[in-house]
Amino acid sequence: MVRGAKTIFTPEALDYLAQHSRQDDVLARVERETSEMPRAMMQVSPDQGALLQLITSAVGAQNALEVGTFTGYSAICIARGLEPRNGRLTCLELDPDFAAIAQRNIEEAGVADRVEIRVGPAGESLDAMPEEPTYDLVFLDADKTGYPAYYERILSRMKPNALLLIDNVLMNGDVTDPEPGSSAETVARLNDRIAQDDRVDAAFALIADGVAFVRKR
């Protein structure tokens, strides 16, 4: 028996999860239009987006950070889960074209008043932020080779008990036997580091391409 997996992930089962994740017309359009783009696999799945919104709401996040925004699906979900009166989401996106698409989608979703997109290299944007506990919730879904450096920069800017969600920790399964020098090897090494990091509590879950849930102690 395979440890952890208790079902068969058929296309029908994955579609079933998507169908049972709340998705309004805006999110459905963003998913549909992004699916036609060359880098469509970078988009979170509907069930993952619904989970992001639920977790953001459950932890009562007021100040959230997203590293890697793409076309804005996950940003919309996080923004909708924020504390409604004072919630703020800061998005870091390298590509100005993706940032512009995300901005339009965020505006159509009605959450532009609580979202700021900063365009440029995420490392530089993080370095420009004060190195002090600021964020209640962080979603990391950017370039995988940068994950280890992002992790350290993010952790120092998280409040105690804040939650960091790291996407693609399975790298399509390649982390189990990564090619030397590959992005999968970088992510695999970070996974190992997180699992032993006494500054955090962590759990790794089979959601989409794998998500690490990291709580700062």
Beta strands, then each sheet from edge to edge (+ up, - down):
strand 1: 63-67
strand 2: 88-93
strand 3: 115-119
strand 4: 135-140
strand 5: 158-167
strand 6: 200-205
strand 7: 211-216
sheet 1: 3+ 2+ 1+ 4+ 5+ 7- 6+
end
